[in-house]
Amino acid sequence: MSESGPDLSWLVIRQDDNGNRYRVGRYATKDEAQRVADSLDDRGHKQLYWVERIGEPALDV
């Protein structure tokens, strides 16, 4: 946690059928972010979800 609040350094990213990418949410732990991504993925939509840490190179899908 920092002085300004919790450290939310894990992102869930969604990519749609057209290749557009969107940040779905920010989370404190990788496990928490992965649970959210898995839950969204389990809904059966055609979008792709993944977890990234802020400051690391983006996944090239």
All heavy atoms as TSV, in Angstrom:
chain	resi	resn	atom	element	x	y	z
A	1	MET	N	N	0.843	-1.171	0.000
A	1	MET	CA	C	0.000	0.000	0.000
A	1	MET	C	C	0.893	1.241	0.000
A	1	MET	O	O	1.900	1.284	0.658
A	1	MET	CB	C	-0.906	-0.017	1.231
A	1	MET	CG	C	-1.828	1.177	1.280
A	1	MET	SD	S	-2.939	1.202	2.694
A	1	MET	CE	C	-4.225	0.144	2.112
A	2	SER	N	N	0.490	2.214	-0.731
A	2	SER	CA	C	1.233	3.473	-0.761
A	2	SER	C	C	0.464	4.517	0.043
A	2	SER	O	O	-0.624	4.263	0.542
A	2	SER	CB	C	1.404	3.936	-2.210
A	2	SER	OG	O	0.167	4.334	-2.745
A	3	GLU	N	N	1.037	5.713	0.146
A	3	GLU	CA	C	0.381	6.790	0.883
A	3	GLU	C	C	-0.957	7.175	0.250
A	3	GLU	O	O	-1.854	7.642	0.925
A	3	GLU	CB	C	1.287	8.008	0.942
A	3	GLU	CG	C	2.511	7.797	1.799
A	3	GLU	CD	C	3.417	9.014	1.797
A	3	GLU	OE1	O	2.946	10.107	1.444
A	3	GLU	OE2	O	4.592	8.855	2.154
A	4	SER	N	N	-1.086	6.975	-1.052
A	4	SER	CA	C	-2.311	7.368	-1.752
A	4	SER	C	C	-3.351	6.262	-1.806
A	4	SER	O	O	-4.435	6.466	-2.309
A	4	SER	CB	C	-1.970	7.831	-3.167
A	4	SER	OG	O	-1.380	6.767	-3.887
A	5	GLY	N	N	-3.031	5.074	-1.307
A	5	GLY	CA	C	-4.000	3.978	-1.321
A	5	GLY	C	C	-3.334	2.658	-1.634
A	5	GLY	O	O	-2.107	2.551	-1.676
A	6	PRO	N	N	-4.144	1.636	-1.867
A	6	PRO	CA	C	-3.596	0.306	-2.135
A	6	PRO	C	C	-2.843	0.263	-3.465
A	6	PRO	O	O	-3.121	1.029	-4.381
A	6	PRO	CB	C	-4.827	-0.599	-2.178
A	6	PRO	CG	C	-5.969	0.306	-2.426
A	6	PRO	CD	C	-5.592	1.654	-1.885
A	7	ASP	N	N	-1.882	-0.625	-3.527
A	7	ASP	CA	C	-1.102	-0.824	-4.748
A	7	ASP	C	C	-1.886	-1.761	-5.665
A	7	ASP	O	O	-1.945	-2.958	-5.435
A	7	ASP	CB	C	0.258	-1.438	-4.391
A	7	ASP	CG	C	1.109	-1.690	-5.624
A	7	ASP	OD1	O	0.834	-1.090	-6.684
A	7	ASP	OD2	O	2.044	-2.501	-5.530
A	8	LEU	N	N	-2.515	-1.198	-6.677
A	8	LEU	CA	C	-3.317	-1.974	-7.628
A	8	LEU	C	C	-2.532	-2.113	-8.927
A	8	LEU	O	O	-2.826	-1.488	-9.936
A	8	LEU	CB	C	-4.665	-1.288	-7.868
A	8	LEU	CG	C	-5.510	-1.049	-6.628
A	8	LEU	CD1	C	-6.761	-0.256	-6.970
A	8	LEU	CD2	C	-5.862	-2.360	-5.957
A	9	SER	N	N	-1.508	-2.950	-8.888
A	9	SER	CA	C	-0.574	-3.012	-10.009
A	9	SER	C	C	-0.866	-4.136	-10.995
A	9	SER	O	O	-0.111	-4.327	-11.939
A	9	SER	CB	C	0.854	-3.150	-9.486
A	9	SER	OG	O	0.974	-4.294	-8.678
A	10	TRP	N	N	-1.955	-4.872	-10.803
A	10	TRP	CA	C	-2.320	-5.947	-11.734
A	10	TRP	C	C	-3.578	-5.556	-12.500
A	10	TRP	O	O	-4.563	-5.112	-11.922
A	10	TRP	CB	C	-2.542	-7.251	-10.988
A	10	TRP	CG	C	-1.260	-7.766	-10.436
A	10	TRP	CD1	C	-0.773	-7.571	-9.186
A	10	TRP	CD2	C	-0.277	-8.531	-11.132
A	10	TRP	NE1	N	0.451	-8.173	-9.049
A	10	TRP	CE2	C	0.777	-8.774	-10.232
A	10	TRP	CE3	C	-0.188	-9.044	-12.427
A	10	TRP	CZ2	C	1.906	-9.496	-10.597
A	10	TRP	CZ3	C	0.929	-9.765	-12.783
A	10	TRP	CH2	C	1.963	-9.980	-11.873
A	11	LEU	N	N	-3.530	-5.710	-13.811
A	11	LEU	CA	C	-4.630	-5.339	-14.694
A	11	LEU	C	C	-5.257	-6.577	-15.314
A	11	LEU	O	O	-4.565	-7.545	-15.615
A	11	LEU	CB	C	-4.129	-4.464	-15.842
A	11	LEU	CG	C	-3.398	-3.190	-15.497
A	11	LEU	CD1	C	-2.861	-2.558	-16.779
A	11	LEU	CD2	C	-4.314	-2.238	-14.780
A	12	VAL	N	N	-6.566	-6.501	-15.556
A	12	VAL	CA	C	-7.236	-7.460	-16.430
A	12	VAL	C	C	-7.527	-6.703	-17.715
A	12	VAL	O	O	-8.105	-5.615	-17.691
A	12	VAL	CB	C	-8.536	-8.004	-15.812
A	12	VAL	CG1	C	-9.288	-8.868	-16.819
A	12	VAL	CG2	C	-8.237	-8.800	-14.552
A	13	ILE	N	N	-7.092	-7.274	-18.822
A	13	ILE	CA	C	-7.243	-6.665	-20.144
A	13	ILE	C	C	-8.176	-7.543	-20.981
A	13	ILE	O	O	-8.101	-8.767	-20.927
A	13	ILE	CB	C	-5.878	-6.555	-20.862
A	13	ILE	CG1	C	-4.847	-5.843	-19.988
A	13	ILE	CG2	C	-6.021	-5.893	-22.229
A	13	ILE	CD1	C	-5.143	-4.402	-19.719
A	14	ARG	N	N	-9.031	-6.887	-21.760
A	14	ARG	CA	C	-9.927	-7.604	-22.678
A	14	ARG	C	C	-9.613	-7.165	-24.093
A	14	ARG	O	O	-9.402	-5.981	-24.360
A	14	ARG	CB	C	-11.391	-7.268	-22.380
A	14	ARG	CG	C	-12.357	-7.869	-23.391
A	14	ARG	CD	C	-13.800	-7.563	-23.033
A	14	ARG	NE	N	-14.137	-6.161	-23.092
A	14	ARG	CZ	C	-14.658	-5.548	-24.158
A	14	ARG	NH1	N	-14.873	-6.208	-25.277
A	14	ARG	NH2	N	-14.954	-4.272	-24.100
A	15	GLN	N	N	-9.573	-8.123	-25.002
A	15	GLN	CA	C	-9.410	-7.817	-26.426
A	15	GLN	C	C	-10.637	-8.323	-27.155
A	15	GLN	O	O	-11.002	-9.494	-27.022
A	15	GLN	CB	C	-8.156	-8.469	-26.989
A	15	GLN	CG	C	-7.948	-8.156	-28.462
A	15	GLN	CD	C	-6.608	-8.626	-28.957
A	15	GLN	OE1	O	-5.584	-8.334	-28.360
A	15	GLN	NE2	N	-6.617	-9.357	-30.038
A	16	ASP	N	N	-11.275	-7.443	-27.929
A	16	ASP	CA	C	-12.478	-7.843	-28.648
A	16	ASP	C	C	-12.130	-8.442	-30.010
A	16	ASP	O	O	-10.958	-8.580	-30.370
A	16	ASP	CB	C	-13.464	-6.686	-28.762
A	16	ASP	CG	C	-12.975	-5.522	-29.621
A	16	ASP	OD1	O	-12.038	-5.699	-30.426
A	16	ASP	OD2	O	-13.547	-4.416	-29.478
A	17	ASP	N	N	-13.163	-8.799	-30.755
A	17	ASP	CA	C	-12.986	-9.451	-32.050
A	17	ASP	C	C	-12.258	-8.579	-33.075
A	17	ASP	O	O	-11.704	-9.095	-34.044
A	17	ASP	CB	C	-14.343	-9.854	-32.633
A	17	ASP	CG	C	-15.046	-10.896	-31.790
A	17	ASP	OD1	O	-14.374	-11.589	-31.019
A	17	ASP	OD2	O	-16.287	-11.018	-31.908
A	18	ASN	N	N	-12.273	-7.269	-32.874
A	18	ASN	CA	C	-11.626	-6.346	-33.805
A	18	ASN	C	C	-10.205	-5.990	-33.387
A	18	ASN	O	O	-9.568	-5.152	-34.012
A	18	ASN	CB	C	-12.458	-5.070	-33.931
A	18	ASN	CG	C	-13.817	-5.359	-34.519
A	18	ASN	OD1	O	-13.944	-6.094	-35.487
A	18	ASN	ND2	N	-14.853	-4.795	-33.918
A	19	GLY	N	N	-9.724	-6.597	-32.306
A	19	GLY	CA	C	-8.371	-6.331	-31.844
A	19	GLY	C	C	-8.248	-5.147	-30.902
A	19	GLY	O	O	-7.146	-4.790	-30.494
A	20	ASN	N	N	-9.374	-4.517	-30.549
A	20	ASN	CA	C	-9.352	-3.397	-29.606
A	20	ASN	C	C	-9.134	-3.934	-28.198
A	20	ASN	O	O	-9.738	-4.938	-27.818
A	20	ASN	CB	C	-10.661	-2.617	-29.664
A	20	ASN	CG	C	-10.902	-2.040	-31.034
A	20	ASN	OD1	O	-10.049	-1.368	-31.589
A	20	ASN	ND2	N	-12.059	-2.333	-31.596
A	21	ARG	N	N	-8.288	-3.267	-27.436
A	21	ARG	CA	C	-7.971	-3.705	-26.077
A	21	ARG	C	C	-8.494	-2.699	-25.069
A	21	ARG	O	O	-8.397	-1.496	-25.286
A	21	ARG	CB	C	-6.457	-3.861	-25.910
A	21	ARG	CG	C	-5.909	-4.947	-26.792
A	21	ARG	CD	C	-4.418	-5.046	-26.672
A	21	ARG	NE	N	-3.906	-6.033	-27.620
A	21	ARG	CZ	C	-2.656	-6.398	-27.692
A	21	ARG	NH1	N	-1.758	-5.868	-26.887
A	21	ARG	NH2	N	-2.284	-7.299	-28.565
A	22	TYR	N	N	-9.030	-3.227	-23.958
A	22	TYR	CA	C	-9.620	-2.398	-22.917
A	22	TYR	C	C	-9.172	-2.885	-21.554
A	22	TYR	O	O	-9.097	-4.084	-21.316
A	22	TYR	CB	C	-11.154	-2.465	-22.965
A	22	TYR	CG	C	-11.718	-2.087	-24.309
A	22	TYR	CD1	C	-11.982	-3.058	-25.271
A	22	TYR	CD2	C	-11.974	-0.756	-24.610
A	22	TYR	CE1	C	-12.497	-2.716	-26.506
A	22	TYR	CE2	C	-12.488	-0.404	-25.850
A	22	TYR	CZ	C	-12.744	-1.394	-26.796
A	22	TYR	OH	O	-13.247	-1.043	-28.015
A	23	ARG	N	N	-8.933	-1.958	-20.647
A	23	ARG	CA	C	-8.629	-2.317	-19.267
A	23	ARG	C	C	-9.954	-2.573	-18.562
A	23	ARG	O	O	-10.824	-1.707	-18.513
A	23	ARG	CB	C	-7.861	-1.197	-18.574
A	23	ARG	CG	C	-7.476	-1.565	-17.150
A	23	ARG	CD	C	-6.605	-0.537	-16.517
A	23	ARG	NE	N	-7.303	0.747	-16.453
A	23	ARG	CZ	C	-6.719	1.898	-16.204
A	23	ARG	NH1	N	-5.424	1.958	-16.022
A	23	ARG	NH2	N	-7.414	2.998	-16.143
A	24	VAL	N	N	-10.113	-3.761	-18.016
A	24	VAL	CA	C	-11.335	-4.146	-17.319
A	24	VAL	C	C	-11.278	-3.714	-15.861
A	24	VAL	O	O	-12.275	-3.263	-15.305
A	24	VAL	CB	C	-11.552	-5.677	-17.427
A	24	VAL	CG1	C	-12.739	-6.128	-16.605
A	24	VAL	CG2	C	-11.709	-6.089	-18.883
A	25	GLY	N	N	-10.122	-3.862	-15.224
A	25	GLY	CA	C	-9.997	-3.493	-13.820
A	25	GLY	C	C	-8.568	-3.582	-13.340
A	25	GLY	O	O	-7.707	-4.141	-14.026
A	26	ARG	N	N	-8.331	-3.012	-12.152
A	26	ARG	CA	C	-7.012	-3.043	-11.502
A	26	ARG	C	C	-7.161	-3.778	-10.186
A	26	ARG	O	O	-8.147	-3.567	-9.462
A	26	ARG	CB	C	-6.509	-1.627	-11.250
A	26	ARG	CG	C	-6.206	-0.892	-12.536
A	26	ARG	CD	C	-5.796	0.522	-12.269
A	26	ARG	NE	N	-4.513	0.541	-11.552
A	26	ARG	CZ	C	-3.743	1.606	-11.439
A	26	ARG	NH1	N	-4.114	2.738	-11.968
A	26	ARG	NH2	N	-2.609	1.536	-10.782
A	27	TYR	N	N	-6.161	-4.599	-9.845
A	27	TYR	CA	C	-6.244	-5.464	-8.668
A	27	TYR	C	C	-4.924	-5.474	-7.919
A	27	TYR	O	O	-3.869	-5.219	-8.487
A	27	TYR	CB	C	-6.647	-6.882	-9.101
A	27	TYR	CG	C	-7.950	-6.851	-9.851
A	27	TYR	CD1	C	-7.966	-6.716	-11.240
A	27	TYR	CD2	C	-9.157	-6.885	-9.178
A	27	TYR	CE1	C	-9.165	-6.636	-11.933
A	27	TYR	CE2	C	-10.354	-6.801	-9.853
A	27	TYR	CZ	C	-10.362	-6.671	-11.231
A	27	TYR	OH	O	-11.543	-6.576	-11.913
A	28	ALA	N	N	-5.001	-5.817	-6.635
A	28	ALA	CA	C	-3.827	-5.788	-5.764
A	28	ALA	C	C	-2.908	-6.981	-5.982
A	28	ALA	O	O	-1.697	-6.862	-5.812
A	28	ALA	CB	C	-4.266	-5.734	-4.303
A	29	THR	N	N	-3.467	-8.132	-6.360
A	29	THR	CA	C	-2.643	-9.327	-6.527
A	29	THR	C	C	-2.893	-9.969	-7.886
A	29	THR	O	O	-3.968	-9.806	-8.480
A	29	THR	CB	C	-2.937	-10.381	-5.440
A	29	THR	OG1	O	-4.272	-10.878	-5.623
A	29	THR	CG2	C	-2.773	-9.808	-4.040
A	30	LYS	N	N	-1.913	-10.713	-8.325
A	30	LYS	CA	C	-2.061	-11.431	-9.590
A	30	LYS	C	C	-3.166	-12.472	-9.477
A	30	LYS	O	O	-3.945	-12.668	-10.410
A	30	LYS	CB	C	-0.734	-12.102	-9.960
A	30	LYS	CG	C	-0.783	-12.795	-11.294
A	30	LYS	CD	C	0.555	-13.389	-11.672
A	30	LYS	CE	C	0.480	-14.035	-13.040
A	30	LYS	NZ	N	1.762	-14.622	-13.439
A	31	ASP	N	N	-3.247	-13.160	-8.333
A	31	ASP	CA	C	-4.283	-14.179	-8.146
A	31	ASP	C	C	-5.686	-13.581	-8.257
A	31	ASP	O	O	-6.572	-14.168	-8.883
A	31	ASP	CB	C	-4.126	-14.878	-6.796
A	31	ASP	CG	C	-2.937	-15.815	-6.754
A	31	ASP	OD1	O	-2.457	-16.239	-7.833
A	31	ASP	OD2	O	-2.487	-16.134	-5.642
A	32	GLU	N	N	-5.880	-12.431	-7.643
A	32	GLU	CA	C	-7.183	-11.768	-7.709
A	32	GLU	C	C	-7.528	-11.396	-9.150
A	32	GLU	O	O	-8.645	-11.649	-9.626
A	32	GLU	CB	C	-7.164	-10.515	-6.828
A	32	GLU	CG	C	-8.466	-9.763	-6.793
A	32	GLU	CD	C	-8.388	-8.489	-5.973
A	32	GLU	OE1	O	-7.280	-8.023	-5.638
A	32	GLU	OE2	O	-9.468	-7.964	-5.666
A	33	ALA	N	N	-6.573	-10.816	-9.852
A	33	ALA	CA	C	-6.787	-10.445	-11.255
A	33	ALA	C	C	-7.062	-11.678	-12.107
A	33	ALA	O	O	-7.944	-11.658	-12.979
A	33	ALA	CB	C	-5.577	-9.687	-11.788
A	34	GLN	N	N	-6.343	-12.755	-11.857
A	34	GLN	CA	C	-6.536	-13.976	-12.638
A	34	GLN	C	C	-7.917	-14.580	-12.403
A	34	GLN	O	O	-8.553	-15.073	-13.323
A	34	GLN	CB	C	-5.445	-15.004	-12.322
A	34	GLN	CG	C	-5.437	-16.177	-13.277
A	34	GLN	CD	C	-5.139	-15.745	-14.701
A	34	GLN	OE1	O	-4.102	-15.166	-14.970
A	34	GLN	NE2	N	-6.058	-16.008	-15.627
A	35	ARG	N	N	-8.399	-14.530	-11.164
A	35	ARG	CA	C	-9.757	-15.037	-10.863
A	35	ARG	C	C	-10.807	-14.253	-11.651
A	35	ARG	O	O	-11.753	-14.825	-12.198
A	35	ARG	CB	C	-10.046	-14.952	-9.372
A	35	ARG	CG	C	-9.449	-16.070	-8.570
A	35	ARG	CD	C	-10.013	-16.126	-7.156
A	35	ARG	NE	N	-9.814	-14.901	-6.393
A	35	ARG	CZ	C	-8.725	-14.616	-5.688
A	35	ARG	NH1	N	-7.726	-15.479	-5.639
A	35	ARG	NH2	N	-8.647	-13.492	-5.019
A	36	VAL	N	N	-10.646	-12.941	-11.715
A	36	VAL	CA	C	-11.589	-12.112	-12.465
A	36	VAL	C	C	-11.512	-12.445	-13.957
A	36	VAL	O	O	-12.540	-12.638	-14.620
A	36	VAL	CB	C	-11.321	-10.610	-12.228
A	36	VAL	CG1	C	-12.131	-9.745	-13.178
A	36	VAL	CG2	C	-11.618	-10.255	-10.780
A	37	ALA	N	N	-10.302	-12.542	-14.492
A	37	ALA	CA	C	-10.130	-12.864	-15.909
A	37	ALA	C	C	-10.731	-14.235	-16.226
A	37	ALA	O	O	-11.425	-14.398	-17.244
A	37	ALA	CB	C	-8.653	-12.831	-16.288
A	38	ASP	N	N	-10.502	-15.214	-15.367
A	38	ASP	CA	C	-11.050	-16.555	-15.583
A	38	ASP	C	C	-12.573	-16.536	-15.532
A	38	ASP	O	O	-13.238	-17.195	-16.341
A	38	ASP	CB	C	-10.510	-17.537	-14.545
A	38	ASP	CG	C	-9.032	-17.837	-14.716
A	38	ASP	OD1	O	-8.470	-17.542	-15.802
A	38	ASP	OD2	O	-8.434	-18.365	-13.756
A	39	SER	N	N	-13.125	-15.777	-14.596
A	39	SER	CA	C	-14.577	-15.675	-14.467
A	39	SER	C	C	-15.196	-15.069	-15.725
A	39	SER	O	O	-16.211	-15.551	-16.227
A	39	SER	CB	C	-14.928	-14.822	-13.254
A	39	SER	OG	O	-16.300	-14.581	-13.185
A	40	LEU	N	N	-14.578	-14.021	-16.237
A	40	LEU	CA	C	-15.076	-13.395	-17.460
A	40	LEU	C	C	-14.926	-14.330	-18.652
A	40	LEU	O	O	-15.824	-14.430	-19.500
A	40	LEU	CB	C	-14.336	-12.083	-17.712
A	40	LEU	CG	C	-14.630	-10.973	-16.703
A	40	LEU	CD1	C	-13.622	-9.844	-16.865
A	40	LEU	CD2	C	-16.050	-10.474	-16.853
A	41	ASP	N	N	-13.819	-15.020	-18.717
A	41	ASP	CA	C	-13.566	-15.952	-19.812
A	41	ASP	C	C	-14.559	-17.119	-19.800
A	41	ASP	O	O	-14.979	-17.591	-20.856
A	41	ASP	CB	C	-12.133	-16.474	-19.723
A	41	ASP	CG	C	-11.676	-17.146	-20.991
A	41	ASP	OD1	O	-11.940	-16.602	-22.089
A	41	ASP	OD2	O	-11.052	-18.219	-20.887
A	42	ASP	N	N	-14.956	-17.551	-18.619
A	42	ASP	CA	C	-15.893	-18.671	-18.477
A	42	ASP	C	C	-17.289	-18.351	-18.982
A	42	ASP	O	O	-18.094	-19.254	-19.180
A	42	ASP	CB	C	-15.983	-19.121	-17.014
A	42	ASP	CG	C	-14.736	-19.841	-16.549
A	42	ASP	OD1	O	-13.920	-20.247	-17.407
A	42	ASP	OD2	O	-14.569	-19.984	-15.322
A	43	ARG	N	N	-17.574	-17.090	-19.223
A	43	ARG	CA	C	-18.904	-16.697	-19.708
A	43	ARG	C	C	-19.138	-17.100	-21.161
A	43	ARG	O	O	-20.256	-17.019	-21.648
A	43	ARG	CB	C	-19.107	-15.202	-19.556
A	43	ARG	CG	C	-19.153	-14.761	-18.109
A	43	ARG	CD	C	-19.379	-13.298	-17.996
A	43	ARG	NE	N	-19.392	-12.895	-16.593
A	43	ARG	CZ	C	-19.641	-11.679	-16.186
A	43	ARG	NH1	N	-19.905	-10.722	-17.069
A	43	ARG	NH2	N	-19.627	-11.391	-14.915
A	44	GLY	N	N	-18.078	-17.496	-21.857
A	44	GLY	CA	C	-18.234	-18.016	-23.207
A	44	GLY	C	C	-18.263	-16.983	-24.315
A	44	GLY	O	O	-18.563	-17.308	-25.448
A	45	HIS	N	N	-17.963	-15.725	-24.006
A	45	HIS	CA	C	-17.895	-14.715	-25.062
A	45	HIS	C	C	-16.643	-14.946	-25.894
A	45	HIS	O	O	-15.730	-15.648	-25.488
A	45	HIS	CB	C	-17.871	-13.304	-24.457
A	45	HIS	CG	C	-19.120	-12.964	-23.724
A	45	HIS	ND1	N	-20.285	-12.635	-24.350
A	45	HIS	CD2	C	-19.395	-12.927	-22.399
A	45	HIS	CE1	C	-21.226	-12.398	-23.462
A	45	HIS	NE2	N	-20.705	-12.573	-22.262
A	46	LYS	N	N	-16.589	-14.318	-27.051
A	46	LYS	CA	C	-15.449	-14.504	-27.940
A	46	LYS	C	C	-14.257	-13.625	-27.581
A	46	LYS	O	O	-13.212	-13.739	-28.185
A	46	LYS	CB	C	-15.870	-14.218	-29.384
A	46	LYS	CG	C	-16.873	-15.215	-29.906
A	46	LYS	CD	C	-17.230	-14.915	-31.330
A	46	LYS	CE	C	-18.243	-15.916	-31.836
A	46	LYS	NZ	N	-18.629	-15.631	-33.218
A	47	GLN	N	N	-14.412	-12.743	-26.593
A	47	GLN	CA	C	-13.303	-11.876	-26.218
A	47	GLN	C	C	-12.210	-12.670	-25.505
A	47	GLN	O	O	-12.462	-13.704	-24.905
A	47	GLN	CB	C	-13.768	-10.748	-25.282
A	47	GLN	CG	C	-14.566	-9.682	-25.958
A	47	GLN	CD	C	-16.045	-10.021	-26.027
A	47	GLN	OE1	O	-16.516	-10.928	-25.395
A	47	GLN	NE2	N	-16.775	-9.262	-26.820
A	48	LEU	N	N	-11.010	-12.129	-25.578
A	48	LEU	CA	C	-9.848	-12.716	-24.919
A	48	LEU	C	C	-9.532	-11.876	-23.692
A	48	LEU	O	O	-9.535	-10.643	-23.758
A	48	LEU	CB	C	-8.658	-12.688	-25.889
A	48	LEU	CG	C	-7.313	-13.115	-25.359
A	48	LEU	CD1	C	-7.348	-14.594	-24.982
A	48	LEU	CD2	C	-6.239	-12.873	-26.406
A	49	TYR	N	N	-9.291	-12.534	-22.554
A	49	TYR	CA	C	-8.943	-11.843	-21.315
A	49	TYR	C	C	-7.585	-12.321	-20.843
A	49	TYR	O	O	-7.274	-13.506	-20.947
A	49	TYR	CB	C	-9.976	-12.145	-20.218
A	49	TYR	CG	C	-11.344	-11.608	-20.535
A	49	TYR	CD1	C	-12.280	-12.398	-21.197
A	49	TYR	CD2	C	-11.706	-10.318	-20.179
A	49	TYR	CE1	C	-13.539	-11.912	-21.488
A	49	TYR	CE2	C	-12.957	-9.817	-20.468
A	49	TYR	CZ	C	-13.871	-10.626	-21.123
A	49	TYR	OH	O	-15.115	-10.132	-21.410
A	50	TRP	N	N	-6.774	-11.397	-20.290
A	50	TRP	CA	C	-5.500	-11.786	-19.708
A	50	TRP	C	C	-5.116	-10.807	-18.617
A	50	TRP	O	O	-5.719	-9.767	-18.454
A	50	TRP	CB	C	-4.404	-11.910	-20.752
A	50	TRP	CG	C	-3.958	-10.620	-21.377
A	50	TRP	CD1	C	-2.978	-9.777	-20.923
A	50	TRP	CD2	C	-4.449	-10.031	-22.571
A	50	TRP	NE1	N	-2.840	-8.699	-21.755
A	50	TRP	CE2	C	-3.742	-8.835	-22.781
A	50	TRP	CE3	C	-5.424	-10.392	-23.489
A	50	TRP	CZ2	C	-3.980	-8.009	-23.865
A	50	TRP	CZ3	C	-5.664	-9.564	-24.563
A	50	TRP	CH2	C	-4.941	-8.395	-24.736
A	51	VAL	N	N	-4.078	-11.184	-17.871
A	51	VAL	CA	C	-3.584	-10.400	-16.740
A	51	VAL	C	C	-2.215	-9.832	-17.092
A	51	VAL	O	O	-1.385	-10.524	-17.681
A	51	VAL	CB	C	-3.487	-11.299	-15.487
A	51	VAL	CG1	C	-2.793	-10.574	-14.345
A	51	VAL	CG2	C	-4.865	-11.792	-15.073
A	52	GLU	N	N	-2.017	-8.567	-16.752
A	52	GLU	CA	C	-0.735	-7.884	-16.958
A	52	GLU	C	C	-0.369	-7.129	-15.690
A	52	GLU	O	O	-1.249	-6.639	-14.993
A	52	GLU	CB	C	-0.854	-6.808	-18.047
A	52	GLU	CG	C	-0.709	-7.252	-19.423
A	52	GLU	CD	C	-0.813	-6.087	-20.408
A	52	GLU	OE1	O	-0.720	-4.900	-20.020
A	52	GLU	OE2	O	-1.004	-6.381	-21.582
A	53	ARG	N	N	0.915	-7.016	-15.451
A	53	ARG	CA	C	1.378	-6.162	-14.351
A	53	ARG	C	C	1.734	-4.795	-14.931
A	53	ARG	O	O	2.374	-4.700	-15.981
A	53	ARG	CB	C	2.604	-6.775	-13.684
A	53	ARG	CG	C	3.014	-5.997	-12.455
A	53	ARG	CD	C	4.141	-6.686	-11.723
A	53	ARG	NE	N	4.445	-5.925	-10.534
A	53	ARG	CZ	C	4.171	-6.323	-9.299
A	53	ARG	NH1	N	3.626	-7.493	-9.106
A	53	ARG	NH2	N	4.469	-5.566	-8.275
A	54	ILE	N	N	1.325	-3.736	-14.268
A	54	ILE	CA	C	1.642	-2.383	-14.732
A	54	ILE	C	C	3.157	-2.233	-14.776
A	54	ILE	O	O	3.861	-2.622	-13.843
A	54	ILE	CB	C	1.025	-1.329	-13.801
A	54	ILE	CG1	C	-0.496	-1.386	-13.910
A	54	ILE	CG2	C	1.546	0.067	-14.117
A	54	ILE	CD1	C	-1.221	-0.485	-12.936
A	55	GLY	N	N	3.654	-1.697	-15.880
A	55	GLY	CA	C	5.076	-1.479	-16.033
A	55	GLY	C	C	5.800	-2.591	-16.763
A	55	GLY	O	O	6.950	-2.448	-17.129
A	56	GLU	N	N	5.129	-3.717	-16.997
A	56	GLU	CA	C	5.727	-4.799	-17.776
A	56	GLU	C	C	5.261	-4.660	-19.225
A	56	GLU	O	O	4.185	-4.132	-19.487
A	56	GLU	CB	C	5.307	-6.162	-17.212
A	56	GLU	CG	C	5.930	-6.450	-15.868
A	56	GLU	CD	C	5.608	-7.858	-15.349
A	56	GLU	OE1	O	4.862	-8.588	-16.018
A	56	GLU	OE2	O	6.112	-8.181	-14.289
A	57	PRO	N	N	6.042	-5.180	-20.145
A	57	PRO	CA	C	5.647	-5.097	-21.558
A	57	PRO	C	C	4.298	-5.771	-21.774
A	57	PRO	O	O	3.991	-6.798	-21.171
A	57	PRO	CB	C	6.739	-5.867	-22.284
A	57	PRO	CG	C	7.899	-5.897	-21.333
A	57	PRO	CD	C	7.310	-5.839	-19.960
A	58	ALA	N	N	3.480	-5.165	-22.624
A	58	ALA	CA	C	2.156	-5.705	-22.927
A	58	ALA	C	C	2.265	-7.008	-23.702
A	58	ALA	O	O	3.210	-7.226	-24.462
A	58	ALA	CB	C	1.348	-4.688	-23.744
A	59	LEU	N	N	1.282	-7.850	-23.510
A	59	LEU	CA	C	1.193	-9.108	-24.232
A	59	LEU	C	C	0.912	-8.807	-25.694
A	59	LEU	O	O	0.011	-8.030	-26.012
A	59	LEU	CB	C	0.047	-9.948	-23.643
A	59	LEU	CG	C	-0.296	-11.255	-24.315
A	59	LEU	CD1	C	0.859	-12.239	-24.135
A	59	LEU	CD2	C	-1.559	-11.837	-23.715
A	60	ASP	N	N	1.661	-9.376	-26.590
A	60	ASP	CA	C	1.447	-9.176	-28.013
A	60	ASP	C	C	0.645	-10.362	-28.528
A	60	ASP	O	O	1.177	-11.422	-28.775
A	60	ASP	CB	C	2.779	-9.068	-28.746
A	60	ASP	CG	C	2.620	-8.630	-30.180
A	60	ASP	OD1	O	1.561	-8.051	-30.521
A	60	ASP	OD2	O	3.544	-8.869	-30.962
A	61	VAL	N	N	-0.667	-10.157	-28.652
A	61	VAL	CA	C	-1.569	-11.234	-29.060
A	61	VAL	C	C	-1.791	-11.195	-30.549
A	61	VAL	O	O	-1.898	-10.211	-31.165
A	61	VAL	CB	C	-2.932	-11.103	-28.322
A	61	VAL	CG1	C	-3.844	-12.207	-28.727
A	61	VAL	CG2	C	-2.695	-11.110	-26.824
